[in-house]
Amino acid sequence: MYNLPMGINIKRSDVCEAIRDASQLSGHTQTDVVGIAVMRYLEDFDQESRKEEAQQLLDTLWASIDSKGITLDTDELYDAQGLPA
């Protein structure tokens, strides 16, 4: 497989207009505007994936704790004045 640069033909006039507007407002080229937007999209996607993975891990841990009958009581962690016991 070859990784050759190639152009993108955007057929949606609203998207083309938004790219032009963003380019004019930012001072970046249209190519840079698209590149920045795509990189930010991928970063957001990656962050969302990591959040989902963390949530799945927490769910698994809580299920394991529950299945073993372990109780987590914060009252045991602090004394009457709210300081660590």
C-alpha positions as CSV (number, residue, x, y, z in Angstrom):
1,M,0.0,0.0,0.0
2,Y,1.3,3.4,-0.9
3,N,0.9,6.6,1.1
4,L,0.8,9.2,-1.6
5,P,-0.5,12.7,-0.9
6,M,-3.9,13.3,-2.5
7,G,-6.4,16.0,-2.7
8,I,-9.8,16.0,-1.1
9,N,-12.8,17.1,-3.1
10,I,-15.4,18.5,-0.7
11,K,-18.7,18.7,-2.4
12,R,-20.7,20.3,0.4
13,S,-20.8,24.1,-0.1
14,D,-21.6,24.8,3.6
15,V,-18.4,22.9,4.6
16,C,-16.3,24.7,2.0
17,E,-17.7,28.0,3.2
18,A,-16.9,27.2,6.8
19,I,-13.4,26.2,5.9
20,R,-12.9,29.5,4.1
21,D,-14.3,31.5,7.0
22,A,-12.2,29.7,9.5
23,S,-9.1,30.2,7.3
24,Q,-9.8,34.0,7.1
25,L,-10.5,34.3,10.8
26,S,-7.5,32.4,11.9
27,G,-5.0,33.4,9.3
28,H,-4.2,29.7,8.7
29,T,-4.4,28.1,5.2
30,Q,-7.5,26.2,4.4
31,T,-5.4,23.0,4.5
32,D,-4.2,23.9,8.0
33,V,-7.7,24.6,9.2
34,V,-8.9,21.2,8.1
35,G,-5.8,19.6,9.6
36,I,-6.2,21.3,12.9
37,A,-9.9,20.4,13.0
38,V,-9.2,16.7,12.2
39,M,-6.5,16.5,14.8
40,R,-8.7,18.0,17.5
41,Y,-11.5,15.6,16.5
42,L,-9.1,12.7,16.9
43,E,-7.9,14.0,20.3
44,D,-11.5,14.3,21.5
45,F,-12.3,10.8,20.2
46,D,-9.2,9.4,22.0
47,Q,-10.1,11.1,25.2
48,E,-13.7,9.7,25.0
49,S,-12.3,6.2,24.4
50,R,-10.0,6.5,27.5
51,K,-13.0,7.7,29.6
52,E,-15.0,4.7,28.5
53,E,-12.1,2.3,29.3
54,A,-11.7,3.9,32.7
55,Q,-15.4,3.5,33.4
56,Q,-15.4,-0.1,32.3
57,L,-12.4,-0.8,34.6
58,L,-14.3,0.9,37.5
59,D,-17.4,-1.1,36.8
60,T,-15.4,-4.3,36.8
61,L,-13.7,-3.4,40.1
62,W,-17.0,-2.5,41.8
63,A,-18.5,-5.7,40.5
64,S,-15.6,-7.7,42.0
65,I,-15.9,-5.9,45.3
66,D,-19.6,-6.5,45.4
67,S,-19.3,-10.2,44.5
68,K,-16.8,-10.7,47.4
69,G,-19.1,-9.0,49.9
70,I,-16.6,-6.4,50.7
71,T,-18.1,-3.2,52.1
72,L,-16.4,0.1,51.9
73,D,-17.4,2.4,54.8
74,T,-15.8,5.8,54.9
75,D,-16.8,6.1,58.6
76,E,-13.9,3.7,59.4
77,L,-11.4,6.0,57.6
78,Y,-12.1,9.1,59.7
79,D,-12.5,9.9,63.4
80,A,-15.2,12.0,65.0
81,Q,-13.4,15.2,64.1
82,G,-13.2,14.2,60.4
83,L,-9.4,13.4,60.6
84,P,-7.9,10.3,59.2
85,A,-8.2,7.5,61.7
